[in-house]
Amino acid sequence: MRRALSIVLLSLGGLACYGVAPVADPARYLTDSKPTQVWVREGDSTLQIDRPQLAGDTLLGFVGKTYREIPLSQVRELRARRFVLGSTLALGAAIALVSAAGVAALRRRKPGPVTP
């Protein structure tokens, strides 16, 4: 039971630590971070670009199985999966509170008779 609870909490922890957020400087981010996936707003649509790379002023990558080249001048917004401090701290606080409540409940529990 404890092992299953630990696995669930760690899985939720991984989800809370990251979120998709806008990138201020797409060219620098793509060069420095080398992400495996980004989301690009081009015109009125949002594209998921896998294995993005930067060649000069052009974003290269795959949309599904189709290779695309998008000039950065046409990119209205680039979003990427990034560490999010606020939700990570909130999750940590929630885990600490639940753990403390569990420990308190176990300490108040009276042992019953043991049967062989």
FILUMLUM-728338 format. One line per 8 residues: number of its first residue (from 1); their letters; for each residue x, z, y of N, C-alpha, C. Coordinates in steps of 0.05 Angstrom, whole numbers, always signed. Last residue first. Layout:
N
NUM	A	X Z Y X Z Y X Z Y  ... $
***
This chain:
116
116	PTVPGPKR	-76 +344 -296 -56 +330 -313 -67 +304 -325  -93 +349 -227 -102 +349 -256 -82 +333 -272  -87 +390 -173 -73 +369 -188 -83 +371 -217  -132 +400 -119 -121 +409 -145 -109 +385 -159  -107 +375 -55 -128 +383 -74 -115 +391 -100  -79 +391 +7 -75 +382 -20 -97 +392 -38  -109 +370 +67 -104 +392 +49 -100 +382 +21  -85 +336 +123 -98 +334 +97 -89 +357 +79 $
108	RRLAAVGA	-53 +339 +167 -77 +355 +167 -91 +355 +140  -14 +301 +155 -6 +329 +158 -30 +347 +157  -43 +253 +157 -31 +262 +132 -23 +291 +133  -56 +250 +211 -77 +252 +191 -66 +262 +164  -5 +244 +234 -21 +268 +240 -43 +272 +220  +8 +194 +213 +25 +218 +206 +9 +243 +211  -31 +162 +238 -29 +164 +209 -14 +188 +200  -18 +169 +292 -44 +178 +282 -44 +181 +252 $
100	ASVLAIAA	+32 +144 +292 +30 +173 +298 +3 +184 +289  +17 +92 +279 +35 +107 +261 +33 +137 +266  -14 +79 +323 -26 +79 +297 -9 +95 +277  +26 +83 +364 +2 +100 +364 -11 +102 +337  +63 +43 +347 +71 +71 +350 +47 +90 +349  +31 -3 +351 +42 +5 +325 +50 +35 +325  +22 -3 +406 -1 +0 +388 +9 +9 +360  +74 -11 +425 +60 +14 +433 +36 +18 +413 $
92	GLALTSGL	+84 -62 +404 +101 -39 +397 +87 -13 +403  +45 -92 +432 +44 -89 +403 +60 -65 +393  +65 -87 +484 +38 -77 +477 +35 -73 +447  +114 -113 +480 +113 -84 +486 +86 -72 +479  +95 -164 +469 +112 -151 +450 +112 -121 +454  +67 -177 +515 +52 -174 +490 +69 -160 +468  +112 -178 +552 +88 -161 +555 +73 -156 +529  +151 -217 +535 +157 -188 +535 +132 -171 +535 $
84	VFRRARLE	+156 -270 +497 +137 -259 +516 +140 -228 +515  +197 -326 +486 +194 -298 +482 +176 -287 +504  +164 -390 +476 +184 -373 +488 +177 -344 +483  +153 -457 +466 +149 -431 +454 +172 -413 +463  +137 -494 +526 +153 -489 +502 +147 -461 +492  +116 -548 +567 +112 -521 +557 +128 -518 +531  +119 -585 +625 +131 -582 +598 +127 -553 +590  +79 -628 +665 +87 -601 +657 +98 -601 +629 $
76	RVQSLPIE	+81 -682 +676 +70 -664 +696 +77 -635 +691  +125 -733 +668 +117 -707 +656 +107 -689 +678  +145 -776 +693 +117 -778 +685 +107 -752 +673  +198 -765 +700 +182 -768 +725 +152 -769 +718  +220 -768 +650 +213 -741 +660 +196 -743 +686  +192 -819 +609 +209 -812 +632 +200 -785 +643  +190 -816 +540 +174 -810 +564 +193 -803 +587  +185 -847 +480 +203 -843 +502 +187 -839 +527 $
68	RYTKGVFG	+169 -832 +412 +161 -836 +439 +185 -832 +458  +151 -849 +346 +173 -843 +364 +165 -850 +392  +101 -821 +306 +108 -842 +325 +130 -833 +344  +81 -782 +275 +102 -798 +263 +112 -821 +282  +71 -737 +326 +63 -743 +299 +86 -758 +285  +115 -758 +368 +87 -749 +370 +74 -757 +343  +183 -744 +375 +162 -755 +358 +135 -742 +365  +227 -763 +430 +217 -746 +408 +194 -759 +394 $
60	LLTDGALQ	+257 -757 +494 +254 -772 +469 +244 -753 +448  +254 -763 +563 +248 -746 +540 +243 -763 +516  +302 -785 +609 +280 -792 +591 +278 -772 +568  +346 -787 +641 +322 -776 +652 +297 -782 +635  +391 -780 +589 +389 -786 +618 +365 -772 +630  +354 -758 +541 +374 -779 +544 +372 -788 +573  +338 -702 +505 +339 -713 +531 +361 -734 +532  +291 -690 +452 +318 -693 +462 +317 -705 +490 $
52	PRDIQLTS	+249 -656 +405 +253 -668 +431 +283 -669 +438  +221 -649 +354 +250 -656 +356 +256 -669 +383  +156 -667 +376 +173 -654 +356 +201 -666 +359  +109 -656 +424 +133 -671 +418 +151 -655 +399  +43 -662 +436 +62 -644 +422 +86 -662 +414  +13 -675 +498 +26 -685 +474 +44 -664 +462  -45 -678 +535 -23 -661 +527 -13 -671 +500  -70 -720 +588 -68 -711 +560 -44 -694 +555 $
44	DGERVWVQ	-71 -742 +638 -93 -723 +631 -91 -713 +603  -3 -746 +648 -29 -756 +657 -50 -734 +651  +23 -705 +603 +28 -731 +614 +1 -743 +622  +50 -648 +586 +26 -658 +598 +34 -684 +613  +79 -630 +525 +82 -644 +550 +55 -653 +560  +110 -581 +487 +84 -593 +494 +87 -605 +521  +161 -582 +436 +151 -576 +463 +124 -589 +466  +206 -562 +385 +180 -571 +392 +173 -564 +421 $
36	TPKSDTLY	+256 -543 +380 +247 -560 +358 +220 -573 +365  +301 -541 +436 +278 -532 +421 +270 -552 +399  +353 -532 +465 +349 -550 +442 +325 -541 +425  +369 -504 +510 +355 -490 +489 +352 -506 +463  +397 -540 +546 +408 -513 +539 +396 -502 +513  +365 -587 +549 +394 -588 +544 +405 -562 +533  +314 -567 +560 +318 -585 +537 +348 -586 +529  +324 -539 +608 +314 -525 +584 +320 -542 +559 $
28	RAPDAVPA	+340 -580 +643 +359 -559 +636 +350 -545 +611  +292 -610 +645 +317 -622 +637 +337 -601 +628  +251 -572 +662 +251 -584 +636 +278 -596 +627  +248 -516 +693 +267 -538 +695 +269 -552 +668  +205 -482 +677 +210 -488 +705 +227 -513 +709  +156 -488 +629 +185 -488 +633 +190 -497 +662  +100 -448 +608 +112 -470 +623 +142 -466 +627  +94 -423 +540 +94 -419 +569 +107 -443 +583 $
20	VGYCALGG	+69 -395 +482 +75 -420 +495 +72 -417 +526  +102 -338 +454 +78 -352 +464 +87 -378 +477  +124 -282 +414 +127 -310 +424 +100 -321 +433  +112 -232 +394 +137 -236 +409 +139 -263 +423  +67 -234 +363 +65 -223 +390 +89 -229 +407  +85 -255 +314 +66 -270 +330 +65 -260 +359  +117 -213 +296 +129 -240 +301 +111 -257 +318  +78 -174 +289 +99 -170 +308 +112 -197 +315 $
12	LSLLVISL	+49 -193 +246 +36 -192 +272 +57 -189 +294  +90 -185 +207 +79 -212 +213 +66 -213 +240  +95 -129 +209 +118 -146 +216 +109 -175 +222  +44 -114 +191 +53 -106 +217 +77 -124 +227  +44 -136 +138 +24 -144 +158 +34 -138 +186  +87 -108 +115 +88 -137 +117 +68 -147 +138  +67 -55 +118 +92 -62 +132 +94 -93 +136  +23 -59 +84 +19 -53 +112 +44 -60 +129 $
4	ARRM	+50 -68 +36 +31 -88 +46 +27 -84 +76  +78 -20 +31 +93 -45 +32 +75 -67 +44  +37 +17 +25 +55 +19 +49 +70 -8 +53  +16 +0 -24 +0 +0 +0 +17 +0 +25 $
***
